[in-house]
Amino acid sequence: MSKKLWEASEGVKNKSNLFRYEKFLAKKYTYRITKNYSKILNWSINNPKKFWSSIWDFANVKGKRTENFKFSKEFINNKFFINSKLNFAENLLTKYDNSKAITFISETGFREVRSWKNLNINTNKLINFFKKNKIKEKDRVAAYMPNLIETVECFLATSSIGAIWSSCSPDFGTQGLIERFSQIKPKVLIISDRYYYNGKEINILERLSEILKKIKSIKSILIVNYPGKKYLKIKKLRKVDIFYWKDVKKIKENKINFKKYDFDHELAILYSSGTTGKPKCICHRSGGVLLQHLKEHQLHCEINPGDNVFYFTTCGWMMWNWLVSSLASKASIVLFEGFPMYKENDLLFKIANNEKVTLLGISAKHIDSLNKLNVVPKLKYKLVKLKTICSTGSPLSEEGFEYVYKNIKKNVHLASISGGTDIISCFVLGNIYSPVLKGEIQNNGLGMDVDVFSDKGKSLTSKKGELVCKNPFPSMPKMFWNDKNHKKYKNAYFKKFKNVWHHGDYVERKETGGYIIFGRSDATLNPRGVRLGTAEIYSVVEQFGEIKESIVVGQSWDNDVRIILFVVLKNSYTLDHNLIDKIKKKIRSQASPRHVPAKIIKVNDIPRTKNGKIVELAVKNIIDGNRINNKEALANPEVLKDYKNLKELNS
């Protein structure tokens, strides 16, 4: 058994939301309180109607709830709370007073606080702005925004009127943005004039003319000035209506009358990584996201009214949506914008200490970086209010677990969590009843029948296999955008195992119920815990006349993944430093800095299937020293030997 690093005291357990929830169940149903997480988990899986209804009632969701469920043999046809009604934003705008709702902090040092009252007022003004611009239910509102308070307000206003939100952070290059938003045809684009990263100011407005050229559906643009800065000037644009945040602030407020929408009403569109072409547009439902987030926040992360929740994220990552939903638990949230180690390696802990943060969310890679730099936050910051540290984005190493308890805080609940954009929530995460064991995620999320399968669909314990979920859940996507007969949707999750959600993580489940995740089992790139698509790199590389073809994979390296680009050059060209620099610069500008390969290596040929598809997973397995499955599917298996034992990959 793995080493126990921490366990909550009986006093903490007895004051926990999870214990309060058990008492709630005992009053409402035939349920015996045990303070045993496995027993609650089994009850939640075996009683789906009672469980999800209990989350609605326990969390005091505003809306009209029915007991209508439809259980189908086909996974994606299951329905929860049929004919139930709610408004997502109403459930987040839980207070209307002068206490703190959101704190914004920039790497520039600028800090701003928004009260619950002003959060409501600004959302109200934006609702009126959208209505004046003829934004209706199910219209798409797109945001190309840093992690600002205004971004949250625009999201709340969008969901208030039943329109569909979609956001990309500005570190996505112009091409990456166009590939996403062009598919959903937004009517409005909300854009900041600039953002800052590691001391550099980056103008976003310069990208507008190219965006408008490629996305003709955009009729209105709302420009938001970066907090504490005057507006940057903008060039003349094609026939679109341009508005400024200062115009919105002048709009008179009216009382918000929250219209109730179906439980399954579309809330937001998030994007897959774009591994096999254009990123898939994953459309999520309001009710399912709300219930799943309330469950995770209150029962798994012990978020309470008045807590301060700080997750280091951008609005292009699903953890942004997860963070914003903390408002539904009457907690306040902290938004940071910029480089997390700007001028100070322990910057995020400085913020956590100053803002009296109760839950801090960071990536496993950030913890790894702190460890390598020998940063010891506990020497400077007591972090008195900090109850929970969440780690996500990639597997947290055993060394990472040890580092947190040795160097950050001894008495803290370290919850390694894992799920994804696909479900906008978690499959496996923490709980206050179970001990924290070195290197392990504590258990399944409540109501989630998560398991580990062999390639033949056999359940495994203490062996590596594929992470699956065997039961439907409310936050599974409603649909993929532009996906006739759910073809892409079914292909993404149900191709490997019939009517079982296959998530694509390579994991091991322990006898304790805990999980160890070893990484992605497919070809998606995951540097620093951020999922990236290979297609976005290919679209840039293909522009080089010197390159005949290429293949990009992630190499397991130093408790992380680094991107390796292999190129086949056209005759007479050589891969010199000049060409390597040109490739990296173009990928940085057109995709994002995160897409830039760590190594670019010349090869003679690229493995492909008999129908001509390049085989990234085979190359990844070769360079990671793993066995290659199904070589007979390759048209040219002999080329794999060119990728073996490359000296360039040893440093």
C-alpha positions in Angstrom: 0.0 0.0 0.0 1.2 3.5 -0.8 2.5 5.8 2.0 -0.3 7.8 3.8 0.6 11.5 3.6 -2.5 13.0 5.3 -5.9 12.3 6.7 -8.6 14.6 8.0 -9.2 14.6 11.8 -12.5 13.2 13.1 -13.4 16.8 14.0 -12.9 18.0 10.4 -14.8 15.0 9.1 -17.7 15.7 11.5 -17.9 19.3 10.3 -17.6 18.5 6.6 -20.1 18.9 3.8 -19.8 15.2 3.1 -21.0 14.3 6.6 -23.8 16.9 6.4 -24.8 15.3 3.1 -24.9 11.8 4.7 -27.2 13.2 7.5 -29.3 14.7 4.7 -29.6 11.3 3.0 -30.4 9.5 6.3 -33.4 11.9 6.8 -34.7 11.6 3.2 -34.0 8.0 2.3 -33.3 4.6 3.9 -29.7 5.3 4.3 -27.2 4.6 7.2 -24.5 7.1 8.0 -21.1 5.4 7.9 -18.4 8.0 7.2 -17.1 5.5 4.7 -16.6 7.0 1.2 -16.8 3.6 -0.7 -20.3 3.0 0.8 -21.6 6.5 -0.2 -20.1 5.9 -3.7 -21.8 2.6 -4.1 -25.1 4.0 -3.0 -24.8 6.9 -5.5 -24.1 4.5 -8.4 -26.8 2.1 -7.5 -29.5 4.8 -6.9 -29.0 7.3 -9.8 -32.5 8.9 -9.5 -32.2 9.4 -5.8 -28.6 10.5 -6.0 -28.9 13.2 -8.6 -32.2 14.5 -7.1 -30.4 14.7 -3.7 -27.7 16.9 -5.2 -30.4 19.2 -6.5 -32.1 19.4 -3.1 -28.9 19.4 -0.9 -27.4 22.3 -2.9 -30.7 24.2 -3.1 -30.8 24.6 -6.9 -33.2 27.3 -8.0 -35.6 25.9 -10.5 -38.4 23.5 -11.1 -37.4 19.8 -10.6 -39.3 16.8 -11.9 -38.5 13.1 -11.2 -38.6 12.2 -14.9 -35.6 10.2 -16.0 -35.2 8.1 -19.2 -32.8 5.2 -19.0 -31.8 3.9 -22.4 -29.6 1.0 -23.5 -27.6 3.5 -25.6 -25.4 5.6 -23.4 -25.9 9.0 -24.9 -29.7 8.7 -25.1 -30.1 8.6 -21.3 -32.0 11.7 -20.0 -31.9 13.3 -16.6 -34.7 15.6 -15.1 -36.9 15.7 -18.2 -39.0 18.8 -18.3 -37.2 20.3 -15.3 -36.4 24.0 -15.6 -33.6 26.3 -14.4 -31.5 29.3 -15.3 -27.7 28.6 -14.9 -26.8 32.2 -14.3 -29.5 32.7 -11.6 -27.9 29.8 -9.7 -24.5 31.5 -9.8 -25.7 35.0 -8.9 -26.5 33.8 -5.4 -26.0 37.0 -3.5 -26.7 40.8 -4.0 -24.7 42.6 -1.4 -21.4 44.5 -1.1 -19.3 41.6 -0.1 -16.6 40.3 -2.4 -17.6 38.1 -5.3 -14.5 38.2 -7.6 -11.0 39.4 -7.2 -8.8 40.0 -10.3 -5.0 40.2 -10.1 -2.7 40.8 -13.1 1.0 40.1 -13.3 1.3 43.9 -13.8 0.3 44.3 -10.2 -3.2 45.6 -10.9 -5.8 44.3 -8.5 -9.6 44.8 -8.7 -12.5 43.6 -6.6 -16.1 43.1 -7.8 -18.8 43.0 -5.2 -21.8 40.6 -5.6 -24.0 43.7 -6.1 -21.9 45.1 -8.9 -21.5 41.6 -10.5 -25.3 41.5 -10.7 -25.5 45.1 -12.0 -22.9 44.5 -14.8 -24.5 41.2 -15.8 -27.9 43.0 -16.0 -26.4 45.7 -18.3 -24.8 43.1 -20.5 -28.1 41.3 -20.8 -29.7 44.5 -22.1 -26.7 45.0 -24.4 -27.2 41.6 -25.9 -30.9 42.1 -26.3 -30.4 45.4 -28.1 -28.1 43.6 -30.5 -30.8 41.0 -31.2 -29.0 38.1 -29.5 -31.6 35.3 -28.9 -31.7 31.9 -27.3 -29.2 29.5 -28.8 -27.2 32.2 -30.6 -23.5 31.8 -30.0 -21.5 34.4 -28.1 -17.8 34.1 -28.6 -15.1 35.5 -26.3 -11.4 36.0 -27.1 -10.5 37.2 -23.7 -7.9 37.0 -20.9 -9.0 35.8 -17.5 -10.9 39.0 -16.5 -13.9 39.8 -14.3 -15.5 41.1 -17.4 -15.1 37.7 -19.0 -17.1 36.1 -16.2 -19.8 38.8 -16.5 -20.2 38.2 -20.2 -20.5 34.5 -19.6 -23.2 35.0 -16.9 -25.2 37.4 -19.2 -24.9 35.0 -22.1 -26.3 32.1 -20.1 -29.0 34.3 -18.5 -30.7 34.8 -21.9 -30.2 31.2 -23.1 -27.5 32.0 -25.6 -24.5 29.7 -25.9 -21.1 30.8 -24.7 -17.7 29.8 -26.2 -14.4 31.2 -25.2 -10.7 31.1 -26.2 -7.8 32.6 -24.4 -5.6 35.0 -26.4 -2.6 32.7 -26.2 -4.4 30.8 -29.0 -3.1 32.2 -32.2 -5.4 33.6 -34.9 -5.5 30.4 -36.8 -6.4 28.4 -33.7 -9.2 30.8 -32.9 -10.6 30.7 -36.4 -10.6 26.9 -36.6 -12.8 26.9 -33.5 -15.2 29.8 -33.8 -15.7 29.5 -37.5 -17.5 26.2 -36.9 -20.1 27.6 -34.5 -20.8 30.9 -36.3 -21.1 33.4 -33.5 -23.1 36.6 -33.8 -21.0 38.5 -31.3 -17.3 38.5 -30.6 -16.1 39.9 -27.2 -12.4 40.8 -27.3 -9.9 42.4 -25.0 -7.5 45.0 -26.5 -4.4 43.3 -25.1 -3.0 40.9 -22.5 0.3 40.5 -20.6 2.5 37.5 -20.3 5.9 37.4 -18.6 6.3 41.2 -18.8 5.3 41.5 -22.5 2.3 43.4 -23.7 0.5 41.6 -26.6 -2.0 43.5 -28.8 -5.0 41.3 -29.6 -6.9 43.9 -31.7 -4.3 43.5 -34.4 -5.7 40.1 -35.1 -9.3 41.3 -35.6 -9.2 42.0 -39.4 -8.0 38.4 -40.1 -10.7 37.0 -37.8 -13.5 39.0 -39.4 -12.3 38.0 -42.9 -12.7 34.3 -42.0 -15.7 34.4 -39.7 -18.5 36.2 -41.6 -21.2 35.5 -39.0 -19.8 38.1 -36.6 -22.1 41.1 -36.7 -21.1 42.9 -33.5 -17.8 43.3 -31.5 -17.5 44.3 -27.9 -14.0 45.6 -27.0 -12.9 45.4 -23.4 -10.0 47.5 -22.2 -7.4 45.6 -20.1 -8.0 46.5 -16.5 -6.2 49.6 -15.4 -5.3 50.6 -19.0 -6.7 53.0 -21.6 -8.1 51.5 -24.8 -5.7 50.7 -27.5 -6.5 52.2 -30.9 -8.2 50.1 -33.5 -8.0 50.2 -37.3 -11.1 50.5 -39.5 -12.9 47.2 -40.0 -15.4 45.8 -42.4 -19.1 46.3 -41.8 -19.5 45.3 -38.1 -20.9 47.2 -35.2 -18.2 48.1 -32.7 -19.0 48.7 -29.0 -16.8 49.3 -26.0 -17.1 48.2 -22.4 -17.5 51.8 -21.4 -20.7 51.9 -23.6 -22.1 48.9 -21.7 -21.4 50.6 -18.3 -23.7 53.5 -19.4 -26.7 51.2 -20.0 -29.5 51.5 -17.5 -30.1 48.4 -15.4 -33.4 46.7 -15.1 -34.5 44.0 -12.7 -33.3 40.7 -14.1 -36.1 38.3 -14.7 -34.4 34.9 -15.1 -36.3 32.8 -17.7 -36.1 29.1 -16.8 -34.8 26.8 -19.6 -34.8 23.1 -20.0 -32.4 21.1 -17.8 -30.6 20.1 -21.1 -30.5 23.6 -22.6 -27.2 24.4 -24.2 -24.8 26.3 -22.0 -21.4 26.4 -23.6 -19.3 25.0 -26.4 -15.8 23.8 -25.5 -13.2 22.4 -27.9 -11.3 19.1 -28.3 -7.6 19.4 -28.9 -7.8 19.0 -32.7 -5.7 15.9 -33.0 -7.5 14.5 -36.1 -8.5 17.7 -37.9 -10.4 20.7 -36.9 -11.1 20.8 -33.1 -14.5 19.1 -32.3 -17.0 21.5 -30.8 -18.4 19.9 -27.6 -21.7 21.4 -26.5 -22.5 21.1 -22.8 -25.9 21.3 -21.1 -26.8 23.8 -18.3 -28.4 21.5 -15.8 -25.8 18.8 -16.0 -22.9 21.1 -15.6 -24.5 22.9 -12.7 -25.3 19.7 -10.7 -21.9 18.1 -11.4 -20.0 21.3 -10.3 -22.1 21.7 -7.2 -21.4 18.0 -6.3 -17.7 18.4 -6.9 -17.3 21.7 -5.2 -19.4 21.0 -2.1 -19.0 17.2 -1.5 -15.5 16.6 -2.9 -13.7 19.9 -2.4 -15.6 21.1 0.7 -16.3 24.6 -0.7 -18.5 26.6 1.6 -20.2 30.1 1.5 -17.6 32.8 2.1 -14.7 30.6 0.9 -12.1 32.1 -1.6 -11.4 29.8 -4.5 -8.4 30.4 -6.7 -7.6 28.2 -9.7 -4.7 29.1 -12.0 -6.4 28.8 -15.4 -7.3 30.6 -18.6 -10.8 30.9 -20.1 -9.7 28.5 -22.9 -9.5 25.6 -20.4 -12.5 23.8 -18.8 -11.1 24.6 -15.3 -12.2 28.2 -15.9 -15.8 27.0 -16.2 -15.3 24.9 -13.1 -13.8 27.9 -11.2 -16.6 30.3 -12.2 -19.3 27.8 -11.0 -17.9 28.1 -7.4 -20.1 31.2 -7.3 -23.1 28.9 -7.0 -21.8 27.8 -3.6 -21.7 31.4 -2.4 -17.9 31.4 -2.5 -15.9 34.2 -4.0 -13.3 33.5 -6.8 -9.9 34.8 -7.6 -8.8 35.4 -11.2 -5.1 35.7 -12.0 -3.9 36.8 -15.5 -0.3 36.4 -16.6 2.8 34.3 -16.0 2.5 32.3 -12.8 6.2 32.9 -11.9 6.4 36.5 -13.0 9.3 38.1 -11.1 8.7 35.7 -8.1 8.7 31.9 -8.4 6.2 31.6 -5.5 3.8 34.3 -6.9 0.7 32.1 -6.8 1.3 31.3 -3.1 1.8 35.0 -2.4 -1.6 35.7 -3.9 -3.2 32.7 -2.1 -1.8 34.0 1.2 -2.8 37.7 0.6 -6.3 36.8 -0.6 -6.9 34.3 2.2 -7.6 31.5 -0.3 -9.3 28.4 0.9 -8.9 26.3 -2.2 -5.9 26.6 -4.5 -5.8 24.9 -7.9 -2.6 24.5 -9.8 -1.2 22.1 -12.4 0.9 19.1 -11.6 3.6 20.7 -13.9 3.7 23.8 -11.8 4.3 21.7 -8.6 7.0 19.9 -10.5 8.6 23.2 -11.5 8.5 24.5 -7.9 10.2 21.3 -6.7 13.0 21.7 -9.3 13.6 25.3 -8.3 13.7 24.4 -4.6 10.9 26.8 -3.8 9.7 26.5 -0.2 6.5 28.6 0.1 5.9 27.6 3.8 9.0 29.6 4.8 7.3 32.9 3.6 3.6 32.2 3.7 1.5 30.6 6.5 -1.5 30.0 4.2 -3.7 29.9 7.3 -7.0 29.7 5.5 -5.9 27.1 2.9 -7.8 23.9 3.3 -7.5 22.3 -0.1 -4.9 22.1 -2.9 -6.2 20.7 -6.2 -3.7 19.5 -8.8 -4.8 18.7 -12.4 -3.8 18.9 -16.0 -1.5 15.9 -15.9 -0.6 13.1 -13.4 1.0 14.4 -10.2 4.1 12.4 -9.5 4.9 10.8 -6.1 7.6 13.4 -5.7 5.0 16.1 -6.3 2.8 14.7 -3.5 5.8 14.7 -1.1 6.8 18.2 -2.2 3.3 19.7 -1.3 3.4 18.3 2.3 7.0 19.0 2.9 7.3 22.5 1.4 3.8 24.1 1.1 1.6 23.0 4.0 1.5 20.0 6.3 -2.1 20.1 7.2 -3.9 20.4 3.8 -6.1 18.2 1.7 -4.2 17.5 -1.5 -6.7 16.4 -4.1 -5.3 15.3 -7.4 -8.2 15.4 -9.8 -8.8 14.2 -13.4 -11.6 14.5 -16.0 -11.7 16.7 -19.0 -13.2 19.2 -21.5 -15.3 16.3 -22.7 -17.3 16.2 -19.4 -16.4 19.7 -18.1 -15.8 18.0 -14.8 -14.0 15.0 -13.2 -14.2 11.3 -13.3 -11.8 10.8 -10.3 -11.0 13.3 -7.5 -10.6 13.8 -3.8 -12.9 13.4 -0.7 -12.5 14.4 2.9 -13.2 10.9 4.4 -10.3 9.0 2.6 -6.6 9.4 3.4 -4.3 11.0 0.8 -1.9 8.3 -0.4 1.3 9.2 -2.2 0.9 9.2 -5.9 -2.8 8.3 -5.9 -6.0 10.1 -6.8 -8.4 9.2 -3.9 -11.4 7.7 -5.7 -14.3 8.0 -8.2 -16.5 11.0 -8.2 -19.9 10.3 -6.6 -22.4 8.9 -9.1 -19.6 8.0 -11.5 -19.2 4.2 -12.2 -15.5 4.6 -13.2 -13.5 1.5 -13.9 -10.3 0.3 -15.6 -10.7 -2.0 -18.6 -8.3 -4.2 -20.5 -8.3 -3.9 -24.3 -10.8 -6.8 -24.3 -13.2 -4.9 -21.9 -12.3 -6.9 -18.7 -12.4 -4.9 -15.4 -8.9 -4.6 -13.9 -7.5 -3.9 -10.4 -3.8 -3.3 -9.7 -3.1 -3.5 -13.5 -2.8 -0.8 -16.1 -5.6 -0.3 -18.6 -8.1 2.2 -20.0 -10.1 4.6 -17.9 -13.9 4.0 -18.6 -17.2 5.1 -17.1 -19.9 2.5 -17.2 -22.9 4.6 -16.4 -24.4 7.8 -17.9 -24.1 11.1 -16.0 -25.8 14.5 -16.4 -22.6 16.4 -17.6 -21.9 14.2 -20.6 -22.0 16.4 -23.7 -25.4 17.1 -25.2 -23.9 16.9 -28.6 -21.0 17.8 -30.8 -21.7 20.9 -33.0 -22.3 20.0 -36.7 -22.4 16.3 -35.9 -25.1 14.5 -37.9 -26.5 11.5 -36.1 -23.9 11.9 -33.3 -21.3 10.2 -35.5 -18.3 12.2 -34.1 -19.6 11.9 -30.6 -20.0 8.2 -30.7 -16.7 7.7 -32.4 -14.9 9.8 -29.8 -16.0 7.8 -26.7 -17.8 4.6 -27.7 -15.8 3.1 -30.5 -13.6 0.9 -28.2 -16.2 -0.4 -25.8 -19.9 -0.8 -26.6 -22.0 1.6 -24.5 -19.1 2.3 -22.1 -17.5 5.7 -22.1 -13.8 5.3 -23.0 -11.9 8.3 -22.0 -8.4 7.7 -23.4 -6.4 7.8 -20.2 -3.9 5.0 -19.3 -4.5 4.2 -15.6 -4.3 1.7 -12.8 -6.9 1.3 -10.1 -5.6 0.2 -6.7 -7.2 -2.1 -4.1 -7.8 1.1 -2.1 -10.1 2.5 -4.8 -7.5 5.1 -5.7 -6.1 5.7 -9.2 -2.7 6.3 -10.7 -2.9 8.0 -14.1 0.1 7.4 -16.5 -1.0 9.8 -19.2 -3.0 9.8 -22.4 -3.4 6.5 -24.2 -4.0 8.3 -27.5 -1.8 10.7 -29.5 -3.1 13.9 -27.9 -0.2 16.1 -26.8 -0.2 17.1 -23.1 2.7 19.3 -22.3 2.4 21.0 -18.9 -0.9 19.3 -18.5 -2.6 21.3 -21.3 -4.2 19.2 -24.1 -3.0 20.3 -27.5 -3.9 19.0 -30.9 -1.4 17.9 -33.5 -3.5 19.2 -36.4 -2.8 22.8 -35.3 0.9 22.1 -35.6 0.5 20.4 -39.0 -1.4 23.3 -40.4 1.6 25.5 -39.8 4.3 23.1 -40.9 2.5 22.4 -44.1 3.2 26.0 -45.1 6.9 25.4 -45.4 8.1 24.6 -48.9 11.2 22.9 -47.6 9.1 20.2 -45.8 7.6 17.3 -47.6 5.6 15.9 -44.6 5.8 15.7 -40.8 4.6 13.8 -37.8 4.4 15.3 -34.2 4.2 13.3 -31.0 4.6 13.8 -27.3 7.6 12.2 -25.6 7.5 11.3 -22.0 10.2 13.4 -20.4 11.0 14.5 -16.9 7.6 13.8 -15.3 5.9 15.7 -18.2 5.5 15.5 -21.9 7.5 17.4 -24.5 6.5 17.9 -28.1 8.8 16.3 -30.8 8.3 17.2 -34.4 9.8 14.9 -37.1 10.1 16.2 -40.6 10.8 14.7 -44.0 12.6 17.3 -46.1 12.3 17.9 -49.8 15.4 17.2 -51.9 18.2 19.7 -51.6 17.1 21.1 -48.3 18.8 20.6 -44.9 17.5 21.0 -41.4 19.7 23.8 -40.1 19.3 26.2 -37.2 17.8 28.8 -39.5 15.0 26.5 -40.6 14.4 25.2 -37.1 14.0 28.8 -35.8 11.7 29.7 -38.7 9.4 26.7 -37.9 9.3 27.4 -34.2 8.5 31.1 -34.7 5.7 30.4 -37.1 4.2 27.7 -34.8 4.4 30.2 -31.9 2.6 33.0 -33.8 0.0 30.9 -35.6 -0.8 28.2 -33.1 0.5 29.2 -29.6 3.7 29.2 -27.6 2.5 25.9 -26.0 2.6 24.2 -29.4 6.3 24.9 -30.1 8.2 21.6 -30.3 11.1 21.0 -27.9 12.9 19.1 -30.7 12.7 19.1 -34.5 14.3 16.1 -36.0 14.8 15.0 -39.6 13.6 11.5 -40.7 13.4 9.7 -44.0 9.8 8.5 -43.9 6.7 8.5 -41.8 4.7 5.4 -40.8 1.2 5.2 -42.1 -1.8 2.9 -42.3 -2.8 1.1 -45.4 -5.4 3.8 -46.1 -2.7 6.5 -45.8 -3.2 7.9 -42.3 -0.1 8.7 -40.4 0.3 6.8 -37.2 1.4 9.1 -34.3 0.8 6.5 -31.6 3.2 4.1 -33.1 6.0 6.7 -33.2 5.2 7.8 -29.6 5.4 4.2 -28.4 8.8 3.7 -30.2 10.4 6.8 -28.7 9.0 6.0 -25.2 10.4 2.4 -25.5 6.9 0.8 -25.5 5.7 -2.2 -27.5 3.9 -1.5 -30.8 0.5 -3.1 -31.1 -1.0 -4.0 -34.5 2.0 -3.5 -36.8 0.2 -5.3 -39.5 -2.1 -2.3 -39.9 0.8 -0.3 -41.2 1.7 0.0 -44.8 5.4 0.6 -44.1 6.2 -0.8 -40.7 9.9 -1.0 -41.6 10.3 2.8 -41.2 9.7 2.6 -37.4 13.3 1.5 -37.0 14.4 5.1 -38.0 12.8 6.4 -34.8 14.5 4.0 -32.4 17.3 5.0 -30.1 17.7 8.6 -31.5 20.5 10.4 -29.7 18.7 13.7 -30.1 16.0 12.4 -27.8 18.3 11.7 -24.9 18.8 15.3 -23.9 
